[in-house]
Amino acid sequence: MIQYQSISEFFQQQETVTKVIIRLTDCDILQHLKNSNYFDYFFNAREEELETLYNRSILNFFVEDKKAWVVYNQQIHYLKPAKMKESVIITSNTIQFDSKNLIIEYLMFNEAKTQLKTLLWTHFRCVSIIDGTSTTHPPGLLEILEKRFLKYPFIELNINKRLVQLKELFKK
């Protein structure tokens, strides 16, 4: 298992890092981000970074390639609440892929990057927007993914083992 020497080394390996402010309308009566809204924050942060990462907007994949990605599985751990008006840091990384599927790891931290708030793994499948059937990623995307994905030896893609590693790192 990869051992990070420091939190700063960990953040150097992150594919995307986005700062956002938790909005009032996305919170519950306790001023915590509603569980369902975490997904919106994660996906919006990822979408904002795709153009930088892949030199192409998500709309191009839809229009030019007639392909999209649908979620078919998600695993999430809520560790600490994200609170109303709080600035948080969201990171995302491709942690595994094949010709039709992607697994993206999303993490949410406090602004100081000292406290892990949430860990999410989302499994996506590439589909044709014409008929909704499973299809391969657009040409060239696999080469880009190979260069960009987090080269971490995820043991049997076990989110619980990953959580233990992250908790240990942020306990230091």
SENUGU-75348 format. One record per residue: x, y, z of N, C-alpha, C in turn. Coordinates in nm, 3 decimals, decimal comma. Atoms other than C-alpha are relative to their C-alpha. Last residue first. Example, Ala and Ser with C-alpha at 12.3 -4.5 7.8 and 13.67 -1.06 7.14 Angstrom:
<zamars>
> n.x|n.y|n.z|ca.x|ca.y|ca.z|c.x|c.y|c.z
> -0,082|-0,119|-0,006|1,367|-0,106|0,714|-0,077|0,109|0,073
> 0,089|-0,119|0,000|1,230|-0,450|0,780|0,090|0,120|0,000
</zamars>
This chain:
<zamars>
> n.x|n.y|n.z|ca.x|ca.y|ca.z|c.x|c.y|c.z
> -0,138|-0,043|-0,030|-0,082|1,271|1,172|0,005|0,146|0,036
> -0,013|0,002|-0,145|-0,452|1,178|1,191|0,135|0,055|0,043
> 0,050|-0,126|-0,053|-0,501|1,286|0,831|-0,002|0,003|0,152
> -0,076|-0,112|0,050|-0,277|1,009|0,699|-0,044|0,132|0,065
> -0,133|0,007|-0,061|-0,431|0,741|0,918|0,084|0,120|-0,042
> 0,016|-0,040|-0,141|-0,783|0,844|0,818|0,136|0,002|0,069
> 0,020|-0,145|-0,005|-0,679|0,827|0,452|-0,015|0,050|0,143
> -0,125|-0,067|0,038|-0,535|0,475|0,486|-0,014|0,152|0,011
> -0,095|0,020|-0,110|-0,839|0,348|0,678|0,131|0,073|-0,030
> 0,041|-0,089|-0,108|-1,068|0,499|0,414|0,095|-0,011|0,119
> -0,043|-0,135|0,038|-0,875|0,324|0,137|-0,034|0,099|0,111
> -0,144|-0,002|-0,022|-0,920|-0,009|0,315|0,056|0,138|-0,036
> -0,023|0,000|-0,145|-1,294|0,060|0,337|0,148|0,001|0,034
> 0,013|-0,135|-0,053|-1,314|0,162|-0,029|0,028|0,005|0,150
> 0,073|0,005|-0,126|-1,184|-0,176|-0,145|0,000|0,139|0,064
> 0,087|-0,117|0,000|-1,083|-0,170|-0,507|-0,090|0,001|0,121
> 0,134|0,049|0,035|-0,937|-0,521|-0,475|-0,102|0,112|-0,003
> 0,010|0,143|-0,024|-0,638|-0,351|-0,313|-0,145|-0,042|-0,022
> 0,123|0,023|-0,077|-0,623|-0,008|-0,468|-0,023|-0,149|0,011
> 0,039|0,142|0,003|-0,262|0,008|-0,584|-0,122|-0,026|0,090
> 0,001|0,048|-0,137|-0,250|0,384|-0,646|-0,042|-0,146|-0,002
> -0,067|0,130|0,000|-0,158|0,517|-0,986|0,018|-0,048|0,143
> -0,078|0,012|-0,123|-0,414|0,794|-0,986|0,059|-0,141|0,006
> 0,064|0,066|-0,114|-0,530|0,826|-1,344|0,095|-0,019|0,115
> 0,053|-0,081|-0,109|-0,387|1,098|-1,566|-0,048|-0,078|0,122
> -0,095|-0,100|-0,046|-0,160|0,943|-1,828|-0,044|0,067|0,129
> -0,122|0,070|-0,041|-0,367|0,627|-1,870|0,104|0,098|0,055
> 0,022|0,057|-0,132|-0,684|0,836|-1,877|0,126|-0,068|0,052
> 0,001|-0,111|-0,095|-0,553|1,040|-2,170|-0,016|-0,052|0,142
> -0,138|-0,047|-0,009|-0,466|0,724|-2,363|0,012|0,115|0,100
> -0,076|0,098|-0,079|-0,808|0,576|-2,283|0,146|0,043|0,016
> 0,022|-0,022|-0,143|-0,978|0,897|-2,404|0,080|-0,098|0,085
> -0,101|-0,082|-0,065|-0,820|0,884|-2,750|-0,017|0,016|0,150
> -0,140|0,019|0,042|-1,128|0,759|-2,930|0,094|0,096|0,073
> -0,038|-0,065|0,126|-1,448|0,796|-2,725|0,147|-0,023|-0,034
> -0,033|-0,143|-0,014|-1,506|0,542|-2,447|0,035|0,058|-0,136
> -0,137|-0,031|-0,040|-1,658|0,209|-2,549|0,019|0,151|0,011
> -0,092|-0,015|0,113|-2,030|0,142|-2,552|0,139|0,032|0,053
> -0,139|-0,008|-0,043|-2,315|0,040|-2,322|0,090|0,004|-0,123
> -0,072|0,124|-0,021|-2,656|0,099|-2,478|0,144|0,028|0,043
> -0,017|0,033|-0,142|-2,861|0,412|-2,424|0,076|-0,128|0,027
> 0,089|0,110|-0,040|-2,988|0,428|-2,786|0,018|-0,046|0,145
> 0,099|0,029|0,104|-2,857|0,756|-2,927|-0,096|-0,108|0,046
> 0,117|-0,083|-0,028|-2,681|0,882|-2,614|-0,108|-0,020|-0,107
> 0,038|-0,075|0,120|-2,447|0,583|-2,643|-0,121|0,086|0,036
> 0,117|0,044|0,076|-2,324|0,476|-2,303|-0,019|0,089|-0,123
> 0,017|-0,078|0,122|-1,998|0,491|-2,106|-0,119|-0,058|-0,078
> -0,006|0,080|0,123|-2,034|0,336|-1,761|-0,025|0,093|-0,117
> 0,070|-0,048|0,119|-1,954|0,523|-1,441|0,016|-0,100|-0,114
> -0,026|0,088|0,114|-1,862|0,393|-1,094|-0,087|0,049|-0,116
> 0,110|0,008|0,096|-1,851|0,660|-0,824|0,045|-0,081|-0,120
> -0,042|0,067|0,123|-1,628|0,630|-0,518|-0,123|-0,013|-0,088
> 0,099|0,056|0,093|-1,697|0,887|-0,249|0,071|-0,069|-0,114
> -0,065|0,083|0,101|-1,497|0,988|0,060|-0,110|-0,062|-0,084
> 0,078|0,098|0,075|-1,623|1,272|0,280|0,088|-0,073|-0,101
> 0,142|-0,006|-0,031|-1,500|1,514|0,546|-0,079|-0,113|-0,066
> 0,078|0,067|0,103|-1,124|1,462|0,560|-0,146|-0,002|0,042
> 0,108|0,087|-0,047|-0,967|1,718|0,792|-0,077|-0,057|-0,119
> -0,048|0,078|-0,114|-0,634|1,898|0,748|-0,104|-0,102|0,048
> -0,043|0,132|0,049|-0,680|2,048|0,404|0,056|-0,086|0,112
> -0,140|0,015|-0,039|-0,702|2,399|0,554|0,061|-0,132|-0,048
> -0,082|-0,090|0,081|-1,025|2,455|0,361|0,149|-0,012|0,031
> 0,014|-0,139|-0,045|-1,188|2,148|0,514|0,098|0,086|-0,080
> -0,081|-0,039|-0,116|-1,170|1,839|0,298|-0,042|0,138|0,048
> 0,029|-0,136|-0,045|-1,392|1,660|0,045|0,075|0,023|0,130
> -0,027|-0,026|-0,140|-1,272|1,357|-0,149|-0,037|0,144|0,031
> 0,022|-0,139|-0,040|-1,394|1,213|-0,477|0,028|0,010|0,149
> -0,003|-0,023|-0,144|-1,260|0,889|-0,625|-0,015|0,149|0,025
> -0,055|-0,127|-0,044|-1,366|0,822|-0,983|-0,007|0,005|0,152
> 0,028|-0,020|-0,142|-1,419|0,472|-1,121|0,074|0,128|0,040
> -0,090|-0,086|-0,075|-1,449|0,453|-1,497|-0,038|-0,008|0,147
> 0,032|-0,040|-0,136|-1,604|0,196|-1,731|0,107|0,091|0,059
> 0,137|-0,051|-0,012|-1,625|0,110|-2,101|-0,033|0,064|0,135
> 0,049|-0,056|0,126|-1,270|0,034|-2,226|-0,140|0,062|0,009
> -0,020|0,096|0,108|-1,131|-0,006|-1,874|-0,066|0,061|-0,123
> 0,078|-0,011|0,123|-1,084|0,234|-1,589|0,027|-0,120|-0,088
> -0,002|0,121|0,083|-0,958|0,264|-1,234|-0,085|0,026|-0,123
> -0,080|0,101|-0,070|-0,864|0,538|-0,987|0,000|-0,134|-0,073
> 0,037|0,127|0,062|-0,969|0,844|-1,187|0,088|-0,105|0,067
> -0,100|0,076|0,075|-0,914|1,123|-0,940|-0,065|-0,120|-0,066
> 0,051|0,117|0,069|-1,121|1,392|-0,773|0,112|-0,062|-0,083
> -0,094|0,059|0,095|-1,047|1,657|-0,515|-0,069|-0,118|-0,068
> 0,044|0,126|0,061|-1,287|1,888|-0,335|0,109|-0,046|-0,096
> -0,084|0,040|0,112|-1,170|2,160|-0,095|-0,051|-0,136|-0,048
> -0,054|0,136|-0,001|-1,423|2,320|0,135|0,083|-0,021|-0,126
> -0,080|0,027|0,120|-1,519|2,675|0,224|0,058|-0,140|0,014
> -0,136|0,050|-0,017|-1,793|2,677|0,489|0,068|-0,014|-0,137
> -0,096|-0,109|0,021|-2,098|2,896|0,428|0,146|-0,043|0,020
> 0,043|-0,118|0,074|-2,330|2,622|0,564|0,107|0,108|0,003
> 0,097|-0,092|-0,059|-2,144|2,326|0,705|-0,026|0,121|-0,088
> -0,034|-0,125|0,066|-1,976|2,020|0,557|-0,109|0,097|0,041
> 0,093|-0,079|0,080|-2,032|1,746|0,811|0,066|0,120|-0,066
> 0,024|-0,125|-0,072|-1,751|1,512|0,915|-0,094|0,084|-0,086
> -0,081|0,003|-0,121|-1,703|1,149|0,813|-0,024|0,121|0,089
> 0,011|-0,135|-0,055|-1,963|1,076|0,544|0,072|-0,001|0,134
> -0,019|-0,007|-0,145|-1,849|0,760|0,366|-0,006|0,147|0,039
> -0,034|-0,127|-0,064|-1,979|0,696|0,016|0,015|-0,018|0,151
> -0,031|0,035|-0,138|-1,999|0,407|-0,228|0,047|0,129|0,066
> -0,070|-0,101|-0,080|-2,165|0,465|-0,563|0,020|-0,055|0,141
> -0,026|0,040|-0,138|-2,273|0,230|-0,841|0,071|0,115|0,070
> 0,064|0,128|-0,028|-2,418|0,254|-1,192|0,030|-0,052|0,140
> -0,042|0,057|-0,127|-2,359|0,621|-1,270|-0,071|-0,134|0,018
> 0,106|0,013|-0,100|-2,406|0,707|-1,636|0,058|-0,067|0,125
> -0,033|0,096|-0,106|-2,142|0,840|-1,871|-0,113|-0,001|0,101
> 0,012|-0,059|-0,134|-2,220|1,003|-2,205|0,039|-0,107|0,100
> -0,026|0,089|-0,114|-2,157|0,937|-2,573|-0,014|0,079|0,129
> 0,130|0,063|-0,031|-2,280|1,089|-2,901|0,015|-0,103|0,113
> -0,018|0,145|-0,010|-1,914|1,154|-2,991|-0,130|-0,076|0,025
> -0,085|0,054|0,105|-1,953|1,510|-3,119|0,008|-0,152|0,001
> 0,036|-0,046|0,134|-2,251|1,635|-2,919|0,081|-0,070|-0,108
> 0,141|0,024|0,030|-2,226|1,443|-2,592|-0,030|0,029|-0,146
> 0,020|0,145|0,002|-1,846|1,425|-2,577|-0,145|-0,033|-0,039
> -0,059|0,054|0,123|-1,822|1,790|-2,677|-0,019|-0,151|-0,011
> 0,098|-0,017|0,108|-2,063|1,886|-2,397|0,052|-0,054|-0,132
> 0,087|0,117|-0,007|-1,817|1,743|-2,144|-0,106|0,006|-0,110
> 0,111|-0,011|-0,094|-1,572|2,010|-2,252|-0,086|-0,126|-0,005
> 0,126|0,021|0,069|-1,239|1,920|-2,411|-0,113|0,013|0,102
> 0,000|-0,098|0,108|-0,876|1,981|-2,323|-0,126|-0,011|-0,086
> 0,012|0,072|0,126|-0,890|1,660|-2,116|-0,003|0,092|-0,122
> -0,064|0,131|0,001|-0,772|1,787|-1,779|0,006|-0,061|-0,140
> -0,143|-0,015|-0,025|-0,849|2,156|-1,821|0,071|-0,134|-0,014
> -0,055|-0,071|0,115|-1,187|2,092|-1,982|0,151|0,019|0,015
> -0,018|0,088|0,116|-1,265|1,829|-1,723|0,063|0,070|-0,120
> -0,140|0,033|0,027|-1,197|2,058|-1,425|0,020|-0,081|-0,127
> -0,077|-0,123|0,019|-1,535|2,230|-1,405|0,145|-0,028|-0,039
> 0,035|-0,055|0,131|-1,712|1,897|-1,456|0,082|0,125|-0,030
> -0,066|0,081|0,103|-1,527|1,746|-1,161|-0,026|0,057|-0,139
> -0,144|-0,028|-0,007|-1,631|2,029|-0,928|0,074|-0,077|-0,110
> -0,023|-0,134|0,055|-1,991|2,000|-1,045|0,148|0,036|0,002
> 0,011|0,007|0,146|-1,989|1,622|-0,989|0,023|0,137|-0,064
> -0,108|0,079|0,058|-1,856|1,651|-0,634|-0,005|0,003|-0,153
> -0,125|-0,073|-0,020|-2,087|1,936|-0,531|0,117|-0,075|-0,064
> 0,000|-0,117|0,088|-2,389|1,764|-0,684|0,131|0,078|0,012
> -0,021|0,048|0,137|-2,305|1,435|-0,513|0,006|0,116|-0,098
> -0,142|0,029|0,015|-2,269|1,606|-0,175|0,030|-0,042|-0,144
> -0,067|-0,112|0,068|-2,620|1,743|-0,229|0,151|-0,018|-0,010
> 0,017|0,011|0,146|-2,785|1,408|-0,152|0,074|0,111|-0,074
> -0,074|0,114|0,055|-2,641|1,407|0,201|-0,009|-0,007|-0,152
> 0,087|0,118|0,011|-2,771|1,756|0,280|0,077|-0,112|-0,070
> 0,030|0,034|0,139|-2,489|1,996|0,366|-0,084|-0,127|-0,002
> -0,091|0,096|0,061|-2,513|2,073|0,736|-0,042|-0,022|-0,144
> -0,101|-0,074|0,075|-2,681|2,387|0,875|0,110|-0,091|-0,056
> -0,118|-0,002|-0,088|-2,875|2,181|1,130|0,117|0,074|-0,064
> 0,030|-0,086|-0,114|-3,199|2,269|0,945|0,117|0,010|0,098
> 0,118|0,035|-0,078|-3,060|2,115|0,626|-0,014|0,096|0,119
> -0,018|0,050|-0,137|-2,817|2,266|0,378|-0,133|-0,032|0,067
> -0,037|0,142|0,008|-2,811|2,307|-0,001|0,010|-0,066|0,137
> 0,113|0,076|0,055|-3,002|2,638|0,002|0,029|-0,149|-0,010
> 0,113|0,007|-0,094|-2,742|2,791|0,236|-0,111|-0,091|-0,052
> 0,110|-0,096|0,014|-2,455|2,720|-0,002|-0,113|-0,028|0,098
> 0,127|0,070|-0,021|-2,134|2,538|0,089|-0,111|0,103|0,006
> 0,066|-0,044|-0,123|-1,845|2,736|-0,056|-0,134|-0,071|0,009
> 0,140|-0,044|0,012|-1,621|2,571|-0,315|-0,052|0,043|0,137
> 0,052|-0,059|-0,123|-1,246|2,518|-0,366|-0,143|0,047|-0,027
> 0,095|-0,110|0,019|-1,145|2,277|-0,641|-0,047|0,050|0,136
> 0,023|-0,060|-0,131|-0,847|2,040|-0,659|-0,085|0,125|-0,023
> 0,069|-0,130|-0,002|-0,816|1,805|-0,953|-0,015|0,046|0,144
> 0,023|-0,039|0,138|-0,577|1,518|-1,026|-0,068|0,136|-0,008
> 0,140|-0,014|0,035|-0,448|1,486|-0,673|-0,017|0,055|-0,141
> 0,042|0,108|0,089|-0,091|1,360|-0,640|-0,144|0,015|-0,047
> -0,072|-0,013|0,126|0,046|1,687|-0,498|-0,043|-0,106|-0,101
> 0,069|-0,097|0,085|-0,227|1,671|-0,233|0,071|0,024|-0,132
> 0,129|0,054|0,043|-0,084|1,350|-0,086|-0,069|0,096|-0,096
> -0,032|0,098|0,106|0,268|1,493|-0,076|-0,129|-0,061|-0,055
> -0,036|-0,078|0,118|0,127|1,791|0,121|0,039|-0,091|-0,117
> 0,125|-0,042|0,063|-0,045|1,556|0,363|0,032|0,079|-0,126
> 0,065|-0,117|-0,060|0,292|1,402|0,435|-0,131|0,028|-0,072
> -0,088|-0,055|-0,101|0,515|1,100|0,372|-0,066|0,117|0,074
> -0,033|-0,139|0,025|0,239|0,916|0,189|0,087|0,050|0,115
> -0,007|-0,077|-0,124|0,247|0,540|0,219|0,043|0,142|-0,036
> -0,076|-0,126|0,006|0,130|0,349|-0,085|-0,004|0,068|0,136
> 0,085|-0,118|0,000|0,000|0,000|0,000|0,089|0,124|0,000
</zamars>
